[in-house]
Amino acid sequence: MKIAYLDCASGISGDMTLAALLDAGVDLNAIQQGIDSLGLPECRLVEHEEHRRGFRARCLMVTAPVEKAHRTLSQILAMIAGSRLSAAQQALASKIFTRLGEAEAKVHGTSVEQVHFHEVGAIDSIVDIVGAAIGWDLLEVDQVMASPVPTGQGFVEIAHGRCSIPAPATAELLCGVPLANSPVEAELTTPTGAAILTTLVERFGPLPSMTVDRIGYGAGQRDLPSQANILRLLVGHRSPAPPAQETVWQLETNLDDISGEWLGHTVAQLWEAGALDVYTSSIQMKKNRPGVCLTVLCQASDLARLETIMFRETTTLGIRRLPVARHTLARETIHVETPLGAIAGTVAQLPDGQTAFSPEFESCRSVATAHNLPLREVYLAARLAFDRQG
């Protein structure tokens, strides 16, 4: 799985996002062509390298005539719909602007249709959002994750006057997002950056297990006194999770003088008492007598209880105890939809990142009985449904 991680140590803005995408390898000409199709007059993207607290980063500037017009959401969406952007790029840009419009509408107590964008309706903000939508589409990642987001402290001047940080629309957009404390007296996260972030990101948290292929650094416009004002974009592939390792206990005893009924009853008792696994093996014992080896796997906390069952229900006089290492795959129970109905199964994550699906016996048996079908046909239907549904 190809993933991208946004390291927002100094917050996020639209121009920082677009600059980080360019630094990570997205083609500037492709983004410029998409911006040209919006019909904005004399709008050009200019990139150059900057240094922030000793670190290099890409910086992006938008050159365009000064505008005083305040666009509505419908006007911006019409501009996007009339462009030559791909369907995916139009959809993402429209989704970001709609999310921003909904936040503005809630803050001002009005409808989305009546919202007039001020700062984010200006050409540079339109370019940032549409350019970011083009860039993310060209980056072709399957999942986007991000760090907790700092907003900064202090006050900021917006069209509605002086507001505390985070600005009202930014705060609304960041509802439900983990925020990081920052003593910086500046607006680190802008409404445009928050809208892009919360539209794209599926999960917030620490850097995930991944193999990094490339890194893009996007510089903010100001140079902060205490830290590098940089948005870092890490692009790579998710590293498969290693199998979980734990130590469990193995109990064994050899039996040559127990009836099959007693042994079957013992196995059932052990399962009910919480054994991780119970099985028997055919063995040859002394005086050429055929016998069975009863083996039980369990957690350390269950040792005494399971040994008591083995002593009580069998003829054994001794039980071997062995600590053993066990590797287990990450797994989850799911339901797949088949023409026969929903069937439960287990999906396991293999060490190479692939998945393996196993239909659940009781679920398959129930469906097979209900439809008077061979069990193997139900298993096949479940596996085909999993392959189709991914």
N, C-alpha and C positions, 0 to 999 in steps of 0.2 A: 504494500500500500504506500503510495506516494503522499507524504504529508508535509505541511508547512507549519512552522511555529513562530509566532510573533513575540519577541522578547521586548516588552513595553516598559523597560526600566525607567525611561524618561517620558512615558506617555505615548500618545499616538495622535497624529493629525493626518489630513488627507495628503498633503504634499510629502510628508515623511513616508507614508505608505507607498505612494507612487515612486518616490526616489529609491526606496528599498527594493521594490520590484525591478526597477531598471538595473540596479546594482547586482541583483541576483540573476541577471541575464535576459530579462524581457526586452524585446526590440523596441527602441524608442520610435523608429519610423512607423511601426505598426500601430502604436498608440497615437502618433500624430495624425496618421491617415484617418483613424476613427474619430478623433476630435475635429478634423477638418469637415467631416460629413455632418456635424451638428449645425453648421451654418453660422457659427460664431465669427464675427469679423476680425481678421488679422490676429488670430490667436496662435501663438507659437509656444512650444515647450523648449526650454533651454536648460540643459543639465551641465553641471561642472562638479569638480571635486572640492570638498571642503574639509577642514579639520576641526574637530570638536574635542577640546581638552586633550589634544595630542593624538586623537584617533581619526583616521580618514573615513569619509563617508560621501555618498552621492548626494548632491543638493539639486533640487528642481525649482525652477522659476517659471512662472507663466507670464508671458508678455501679451498684453491686449489693451485696447482702448478703455479708458475709465468709463464705467457705466453708473447711472443713478437709478435705473429702473429696478423695481422689485418684482420678481417673477413669482407666479403661483405654481403649485405643484402640477396642475394640469398643463401649464405651458411648458414646464420642464419635461414632463412625460411625453408631450407631443413632439418636442424637439428630439428626444431619444428615439421615439417611434419612427420619425421621419429620417433618421440617419441610416448610414450603410453598415452599422454594427451588425454582428451576427445575432441570431435570435437569443443565444445564451448570454451574450454581452448586454443586449438590450434588457433582458429579463433581470439580470443582476443589478444593473444601474438603476432600473426602475424600482427594484425592491429596496435598494439602499435609500433612494430619495423618498419612497413611500414611508419607510420606517422613520425617517427624519421628519417627514410631514406629520405623522401621527404623534410623535413626541412634541413637536411645536404646538399642535392643536390642543393637546392635553394641557400643556403649560399655560396657554393663553385662553383656555376655556372656549374654544370655537371648533368648527368642523375642519376636516382636512381640506375641503374644497375652498375654504375661506382663508387658509393660511397664506400669507405673503412672505416668502423667504427674503431675508435682508442679506446678511453676510453670506449665507450658504446659497443664495440665489445669484451671487455675483459670478462672473466668468471663471475666476480662478477656482472657486469651490466646485462649479459644475465640471471643470476640467479634472479636478482631483478625483471626484467621485466616478465620473465616466471613465477616466484613465485607469483608475484602480480596477473597475469592472473589466475593462479590456485586459489589463495586466494579469488579473487572477485567472481569467479564462485562458490566456496564453500559457500561464504557468502549469496548468493541467494537474493540479493536486487533487487527491481524493478526500483529504480531510485537513481542516485548519484548526489549530489550537493556539492558545495564547497564555501568557503569564497574567497574574493579577495586575490590575491597571491603576497607576497613580494618577491623580487628577491635579495635584499641586494645591497651593494655598493662596489666600489673598483675594484680590478682586480683579475683575476684568470689565472693560468698557464695551458694551454692545449697543445695538441700535435702540434698545429700550432703556439704556442708562447703565449705571454702575451696578454690577451683580457680583455676588461672592462666587468663588470657585468651589465646585464645578458650576458652570453656567446652567441655567434651568433645563434647557433641552439636553445638555450633556448628562446631567444627573438623571433625567427621565430615561434616557437611552441605556444608562448603566445600571438600572434596576435589575437585581438578580445576578450581577457580575461581581466577582470578588475584587475589592479595591485594595490597593497597596498604599500604605502610609508614606507620605513624602513631605519633607519640610520645605521644599522649594517654593519660593514666593513667585509663582508664575502659573499660567494656564498650560498645563502639560498635555491634557487631553481635550481636544476640541469637539464640537458637535459633529463635524464631518468625520473626524477620526473615530468617534464613538459609534456613529452610524455604520461605517464600514466594518468596524470590528465586530459589532454585535450581529450584523447580518451574516458574516462569514464564519465566525468561530463557533465550533460545536462544543468545545470543552476548554475550561480555564484551569490552570494549575502549573506545576513545575514542568520542566523540559521532559518530554516523554522519552522512552527508550527508542532510539532511532539511529540510523546511520546517516550522517550529514553529507550531502553531495556538494552543496554550495551555500554561501551566506551572502546576503545583501544588507548593506548599511545605508539607511536613509537619514539624512541630517535634518534637524529642525532649523527654522530660520534664525533663532537666537542662540547665542552661546551662553549656556548656564554657568554660573560661577563655581558650582560644587560638583558637577558631574557632566559627562558627555551627553549632549542632547541628541541622541541617536536612537532610532528604531532599528532593531536587528531582526532580520528575517532569515530563519534557518530552513532550508529545503532539503529533504532527503527521503529515506524510506524507513518505515517502521521496522525496528529490529524485533524478530520473533522472541517472545518471552520464553526463557528456559523453563524446562519442566520444574515444578515445585518439588523440593526434596525434603523429606521428613524421615524420622526414625520411628518405626513401628516394631511391634513384637510378634514373633512367630512362635506359636505353641504347637508341639507335635507329640503324638503318642502312637505306638504300634499296637494293633489289636488283632488277635487270632481266635478269640473265644467270645465273640459278640454276634448276636443275630442281626440280620439286615433291618428288621423292624426297630430294634433299639438304636441302631446307628442312625437310621433316618430320622428318628425322633430327636436324637442328640443334635444332629445338624440343624434341624428346625429351631431347637432351643437356643443354639449358639447365634443363629441369625437374629432371632428376636431380642437377644441380649446385647446386640450392638457390634457384633464382629464385623470387621472390614471385609473379610473373605473367609470362606469355609470350603474345604474340598477333601476328597479322599483319594488315595492312590493305592493300587494293588501292589503288594510286596510279598516276598517269600521269606518266611520266618524260620525259626529253629525247627529241627526235626521234619523239614520239608513241608511245613504246614503253610497253606496260603493265608494271607492276612491283609489288613488294610492299614495304611498310615493316615490318621486323621490330623489335618493341618488347619490351624486357625491363625489369621492375622488380626491384630487388634491394637488399639492405642494402649499406652502404659496404664492409663486410668482404669481400663477395663480388664486388666490381667487377672486380678483376684476373682472377679465375678465369673469370668469365662472358665478359668481353671476349676472353680467349684462345680460348674455344670459338667465339665468333662469327667471329673472324679465321680460325681454323683450318678451320671447317666451311663457311664461305660464301665468296663471291667478293668480299666488300667490301674496300675500301681505307681506310675510315674509319668511325668510330663516334661519334655524338654522345652526350655525357654531360650530363644535366640533373638537378639536385637538385629533388625535388618533395615537397610536404607531403602526407601521407596520413592520413586519419581512419579509424579502425577501430572497429567496435562490439564491446563485450564479448560473448563467445560461449562456448558450451560444447557438447560432444558428448553427446547423450543417446540412449537407446533407448526407443522407444514399443512397447507391446504391442498387436498387431493380431491378428485371427483367422487371419492368415497366418503369425504368428510375430513375433519382435522385429525391428524395423527401426531402423537408426541414422539420426541426423539431427543438424543443428546448430540450436541456439537462440541467437538474437541479441537483445540488449537494445537497443531503439530509443531515440532521444533523449527521446521523450515518456513513457518508462517501460513501454511495451508491448513484447511479444515477437514475434518472427517466427521461424517454423520452416521449415526446408528439409530434406526427406529426402535422405539420402546416396545418390548414384547407384549405387555398387557394391553397397551393401546391398539397394537396391530391385531391381537387376538380378538378384542372386542369388536373391531370393525369387520374382521373376517367372519365372525359369528353372525353379526347383524346382516351381512350381505350374502351369507352362505358361499363364501369364496375360500380358495386355498390360502393358507397363511402366507405362502411365498409371493402370491400376487399382491397382497397388501404391502408386504415389505418393499416390493419393486415399485409400487405406486408412490410410497413414501420417499424412496430414494430419488425417483424421477422428479418429484415435486421439489425436493431440496435443491437438486441441480438447477431446476428452472428458476427458483426463487432466490438462489444464492445464499 
